Amino acid sequence: MRDQKRVSAHFHANLGLYWLLSGAVFFLFSVVGIPLLLLWFPLGLLAIKRYIANMSAELTEQKLIVRKGLLTRTENTVPLDKITDMALIQGPIMRMFGLHKLTVETAGQSGIGSLINLVGIVDVQEFREKVLLQQSLLRERQTAATDVKNTDTLLVENLQQINATLLRIEQNLPPHSSQ
């Protein structure tokens, strides 16, 4: 069975401007960074555009796939049944730009913090709801499959008990003579 794509996330057009401004604020507050501000705007703008072009988030029937990176590209594939929390975070600068950060935490995750951080998804609340809905549907299917397995196991066990009982009855019957 092929894992079909359900939803692809799209990113806000002003995400690059948010990152550019966040970097500028960082450089502004560091004494060493003030001269770097002149380089930050042209180089940062170019790097941010390339980084955003490499970002994607896809929801399939069974997993969430996130790709991002500029020099080192990473792809995280998270099975939906392993997701334990999806939080929405919005700081003051993000609020100015109408952006949210979506964090995804999983069972068995090592380290502190979330496994996946995505900033700037368009309609992030709707995307989150679709992921959670697909996760719920997947769990229902898995529960139904487990119920069928349990029913099959019970039927086989009952048939084995009936067979054993019939064998005991047959052994206790007197030998059958032919006429």
C-alpha positions, 0 to 999 in steps of 0.5 A: 500500500502506497502512503499517499500525500494528504496536505502540503504546507505553504509558507508565508511570504513575509517569513524571510522579512521576519528572519531578516529582522530577527537577525538584525535585532541579534546583531544590533544587541551584540557589540561585535555584530553592529558592523556585520549589519551592513553584510547581513541584509544583502547576504542574509536576504539571499540565504533566507530566500534559498532556505525558504525555497528548500523548506517543505512539510507534507502530511501523508496517510501515516507520517509527517515529512519535513525537509529544510536546510541550506548547506546541510539539508535534513529530512525528518519523517515522523510517524503520526502514531509517534507524535505526542504534542504539537504546540503553537508558539507566537512571540512578539515579533512573530505577532507583528508578522502574523506568524506562528512556530509549530513544534512537534514532539514525539514519543521516544525523542532524545534530547531537550526541545522539540523534534521539529520546529516550523515557522511561518506555515500559512493557516498553521492552525488548520495544518495542525488540525489536519495532522491531528485528524489524520493521526486520529484516523490512523489510530482508529484503523489500527484499533479496528485491525487489532480488534479483528486480530483479537477476534480471529485469535479467539475464534481459533482458540475456541475451535481448538478447544472444541476439537480437543473436546471432540477428541476426548469424547471420541476416545470415551466412546465404545469401539464401533463395530461394522455389521 
